[in-house]
Structure formats: structure tokens, C-alpha cells
Amino acid sequence: MITQFYIFNAQQASELSRENSARFAKDYSLASVSALDLLSTKQAAFEFSENKLSLNLNLDERITQLSFDFSDGEVGFRAARVSKSNEVVAKAIGCKPHYRPKVLDATAGMGRDSLIMAALGCEVTMHERNFAIYQLLQNALDDFKKTEDYRQLPGQLNLSNIDSAKALLTESIDVIYLDPMFPERKKSALVKKEMRLFKLLAGEDQDADELFDWALHQPVKRLVVKRPKGAPLLGSRKPSHEIKAKKFRYDVYILGA
């Protein structure tokens, strides 16, 4: 697990990149490094390329870069074409023809599921407790909010650096959405590089049951937990019903608040 963060000052960085790096380092009291190959597996270095923030990590003795983008790739494609009829998550969170719930995504991660729910027309509050993941996500969200895609988004996206299990809800929420780190697969199975990087940053979600228990006691109508197929129930509690997708399932708990 990463325990120490730096800011990387590339020799060929633009003036804007250097300004952003200096401000970021000051804001978070980060020392600078000039060579990424010196990073250990417990160290990581933020890097600016103009306004884009990324994080350099040592994975398998190679420096690997992690950054988020709401517009590119499969998630951007899905969000642009989302509808209640083609997204299983719409059914899981209880979307109706003239009703879109207000959702708290208590484990935001890369923000992909939050984007889909906002594309459905939901107002989504994202909580992300991990410092590095939050910084990457906030940078991606700031960039996204400057685009035409965001201006056409029917819902809303808001982000806070909060550990949900320690939070007091001060706003009205209809649905809490949980997507804790997937359980470790068998050693013989290949785990996506992205997931391995996340585990380097955040470790295992050892307190997933605690977060689940917190969510059960909040004044909301519904709790939705995203799990891989075959994964055990959080808290060993049977859901009101489950909704199956191709690679995972949604455990839905109707709380009736």
C-alpha cells in the first residue's frame, strides 16, 4: 500500500505544468522528485501535464501512470447513450419514468458508476476517502465540467473527500450506492492492472462490512451494493432482491425511510 506521496517535476514540463505542480506541492506539503525510477512500491508521485493530473506508481518494477477521464473510453460512450432501458443500474437504484432518485455513491473510485447515474438524470453525491484517488477524481471532474458533454448531462455530479462510514448525512438522500473493492481473486487469475493499482493505493476494503452497517442505518429508501458474481453478501445479510448483470450483481435492500 502507498504510504508516501511526492510531486514529480519533469525537466521538459511546460510553465503551466510547473505552476500547477508548485501549487499542488504547497497545498499538500509534498516533496518533489526528479526521477521516477527511484520510487519504491510504497511511494507514488503526482505529475501535471498542463492541467491534467496523473499519478506514477511502481507496479512490477515498472513505473505505471494512473489518471481518470470522464469523457474517454467505454464509460464516456455508455454515458452518451444511457437510458433507463439499457442500464441495469437504473433498475437497481429505482429509476421510474418520472422519478430519478438522489444518490450517494459512498465509494466513488473512478466515478464511472456515478457518471452513468448522472446521465440517467440523477443528482449524485460522490464520497471518496482515499487522498490520491480523490485528487485524480476531482481533477477529472473539473476537466469534465468544462465540456459540452457535462453541460448536456441531465443530472449532477458533486464530490467530497469523505470517509462515508464516519459521515453524518446533512442532505436528503434517496439511495446509498456501495461498490467496495472486489474480493481477491484466485492467484492463478489475472487481475486487471487498474484494480492492482487501486489496491496499491487503497489496500483491501477490510471495513466494507462496517460501511455496509453504516449505510443500513441511514435515513434512505434504498441501499444498493454492487458485487461480483459469486461474491459473499456484505454483512451476511440477505437483500430484498438482487439484479444480475453479465459480470456482477446488485444486492438491493429496501429500507423504506
N, C-alpha and C positions, 0 to 999 in steps of 0.2 A: 504494500500500500504506500502511496506517495505521502511523504511527511515533510518535504521541503520544496518550496517554490522559488523560482528566480524569474528575472526578465532577461530575455536574450537580445543583445544589441548586435545585430548583423552589421558587418563593415559596410556593405553596399546598401544599407537601408535608406529610404527617402527621408527628407526632412520631416514630413508628416508622420512617418513611422517612428522616427526618433522622438518627436514631440509627444506622441501618444504613449510610447514606452516610458519616457521620463515621468509623465503624469501618473501613469498606472503604477510604476515602481514607488513613487512618493505616496500615493494614496494607500498602498497596501504594504509599505515598508519592505520592498523586495530588493535584494541584492542583484546585481547584474552578472551575467556570464557572457563570455565572448566565444566559447567553443562548446557546442552541444555534445560532442563525443565524450566529454568528461562527465556527463550526467550518469548517476547510478540509477538502479531500478527503483530507488526510493526518492528520486529527485525529478523535477519537471521544470520546464522553462516556458513561460508565456512569450509570445512573439507577435508583433504587429507588422502587417503588410498593409500600408496605408491605414485604413480604418478597420481592417479585418483582423480579429484576434484569433490566434490558434495556440495550441499547447503542444510542446515537444516532450515526448516520453521515451524512455529506454525500454523497448519491448524486444525480447530475444536478442539482446546485444545490438540492436539497431535502433536508431532514432526514428520514431514514428510520430507523425503530426496528426492532431485531432482538432477539428473545428466543426461548427454547426452552420447550417444554411436552411432556412425555411422555404426557399424558392426552388432549389435544385433537386434533382433526383426523383425517386419514386414518390416521396411524400408530397412534393410540390405538384406532381402530376395528379395524385389522388385528390389533393385538396381542391384543385381546379375543377375537378369533375365529380365532386362528392354530392351525394343525395341520400335522403333517408332510405331509399330503396336499395342502394348498393353498398352501404356501410353497416356492418354488423354492430359496430359501436353505437349507432343511432338507436337500435332496439335495446341495447344493454342499458343505456342511460335514460331511456324512457321518452325519447322524442315522439311527439304526436304532430298531426298535420298543422295545428295552430298553437303548439306548445314546444318551447325549447327550454330545457332546464338550465339553471345557473349551476355551473360545475366547479368544484375544487379538484384540480389534479394535484394530489398531495405528494406525488413522486414524479416530478416533471421530466427529469432526464434530458433528452434532446428536444423535448417539446413536440414530438411528432403527433402523438395522440391528441394533445391539446389543440394543435392546428386543425386536425380533422374535425374535432368537436366545434371549434370556432367556425369552420367552413360550413358546418351544418346549421349555424346560426346561434350557437350557444355563447353566453358570456362565460369565459373560462379564466379562473384564477389559478396560476401555477405556483407551487411551492417547490423549491429546490434547496436542500440544506448543504450540499457539498460546495465548498468555496469555488473550486476550479470549474466544475460543471455549471454552476450558476453564472460565472463570469462569461463563459463561452456562450451560454444560452442567452444572456442579456445582450451580448454583442450581436448575436444573430437576430434577436428580436428587434433591436434598434435599427439594424440594416433593413429588416423586412418592413418595418413601419414607414420606410421612405419609398416603398414601391407601390405601383398601381395595384398589384395583387392584394396588398394589405388594405388599400382604400376600398377595394371591391369585396372585402371579406364581410359576410353578413353578421358575424359575431364579433367578439372582442377577446383580446389576449392581454393578461396582466401577470407580472412575475414578481415574486418576492423571495429573498434569501432567508428561508424559514424552515426549521425542522417542524414538520406538521405535528408530530407526536407531542410537541411541547407548546403548541399554539393554542390560543384562545380565539375562537371564531367570533369576529366582530361584525360580520356581514351575513346577510341571509343567503344560504346555500341550499340548493335542492338535492344535489348529488355529490358524493365524495368518490373520486376515482383513484384506485390504487394499482400501481404496476411495479411492485417491488422487484428487485433483482431476481432473475430466474435462478432456480436451483442449479447447482453444479451438475454438469453432465458427466457421463462416464468418461474416464480418461482416454478411451480409445476414440471418442467422438471429437471432431474438430469443432472448436468454438470460434465464432466469428471474431475477427480482430477487434471490431468495435466493442464487443462485450468484454473482451480481455482488457482493453484499455480502460473501460469503465470500472472494472474490478480493481485495476491498479490504482485508480483514483479514489474509489469509494469503499473498496473492500466488499465483503459479503453483507447482505442485509440481515444481520443477525437479530435485529429488533423488528422484523416485519410483523410478527405476531403482536408486539406491543403497539405498533402503528395501527394494526387492524382493530385492536381492542379500543384504542382512542377513537377511531372512526365510528365504531358501533355506538359510542356514547355521545355522539354529536347530534344536534337537533336538525337532522336532514331526513329527507323522504327515502333516500336510496343510497346504498353503498355498492359499488361495482369494483370487483377485483379481477384483474387480468392475470391469467396463469397459463403456463404451457400445458399442453395435453399430458395427462398422467401425473402432473404435479400434485402434491398433497394440498388439502384445504388449509388456508390460513386459520390459525387458532382451532383447527379441527372442528370448525363449525359448519354445518351443512347450510348451503344457501337456500333462499326461497326458490330459486330456479337457476339453471345455467344455460348459457347460449354458446354454442360451439362454432368456432371458425376453423379454417384449414389447419393451422398450426398451434392454435391456442384456444382457450375458452374464457368466457366471462362468468364469474360467480356473482350472482345478483342477490343482494339482501334488501328486501323491502322493509323499511324501518317505520314508515308511517308517521313521521314527525309532521 
